[in-house]
């Protein structure tokens, strides 16, 4: 485990970066043109970034990014 200390400005920046990354991945996961393997890799990365975000995000904000893995319904 790795511990890091951030000041308030850095925390806000990290919050912003993680939210934008989650938004981009959700957009990619909704793109039916992407190959299943690519979407699977994005979904795995999404889970990791979401867990990072969940460590400090308010519950209300966190619920906006809860994702149920819906992309897998379009498997070939």
N, C-alpha and C positions, 0 to 999 in steps of 0.2 A: 504494500500500500504506500502511496505517496501523498504527503501532505503539502499543501501550499497555502500561503497567506496572501490575501488580496486586500487592497484598500477599497474604499467604497466606489471610487471611479472605475477601478479595474473590475469589480463585481458587476457593475452595470454594463460594462463593455462585454464581459463574458456572457452575461444574460442575453444581450442583444445578438451576439455572434451565434450562440446556441439556438435561439429562437429562429433566426434567419436560416440556419442550416436545417432545422427541423421543417420549416416551411418549404424549403427547396426539395427536401427528400419526399415530403408528402405530395408535392406536385409531381415529382418523378414517378412515385408509386402509383399515381392515378393515371399515368400515361400508358394506355393499353398497347402502344406501339413498341414498347421496350420488351426485350427478350426476358423470359422467365428467370433465367440465371442472373441477369443484371438486376432485375427487381428483387430477387432473393438477397443478393449482396447488399442492395440499398436498404432492405428491410432489416438485415442484421446490423448494419451501421446505425440505422435509425434507433434501434433498441439501445445501443451503447450511448449515443448522444442523448437520448431521452432520459436514461438513468443518470447521466451527468447533470442534466437540467433539473431533474427531480430532486436533487440534493439540496437545492436552495430556492426553487421556485415556489411561489404561493400556490395553494391547492387550486384556486380559481384559474390561475394561468396554466397550471399543469393539465387541467382537464381539457383545455383547448387542443393539446397535443397528444391526448390519449388516442392510440391507434390500435385497431383490432386485427390487423393483418388481413384486411379485405382483399389485397391484391391476389392472394392465392386462389381465389374463386375462379380465376380465368386460366388455370393450368391447362396445358395441352394434354 
